Amino acid sequence: MKAATNTNLPAGITQEDLAFPKFPKRVTPKWRAENKLLDRLKMYKTERFGWVICSLHIRNAPPDRREMPARFYAISLEGEICRVGLGPHVTQSIIVYVTEGRKHLHKFLELRDKGAASAGTIRDRISTRRANTILRRSDLWSY
């Protein structure tokens, strides 16, 4: 995967947003309030969906393919839910540090939370279907 440059970043994210806030020589209460870390956002650039925000972890890459990104449910910047990772369709990966002072990034946190809720619903539906299938098959084979 390539390193991110300004031209490759999603709209609304700057190169400064990718760096953890550096401590000054003298930490003031104002600096501490503005640079309180709210969260880290993992974002992948994909061929089909463009930039997506990872919301719910599915699985890690196998040990022999650690160079690949982990698999996640994600939400695109347009609001579509998708699954990404473990493949060549991920061309870039970045981590965005969201702090109190970086107000322009708070919309990405809200989008990620919306994607996590939708991904949780999908995961529940899949696991319920699998459990019901196991029960149905066990009834067929019991004597």
Secondary structure, DSSP 8 states (H G I E B T S, - for coil): -B---GGGS-TT--GGGGS-----SS--HHHHHHT-EEEEEEEEEETTTEEEEEEEEEE---GGGTTS--EEEEEETTS-EEEE-SSTTEEEEEEEEEETT-GGGHHHHHHHHHHHHHHHHHHHHHHHHHHHHHHHHHHHH--
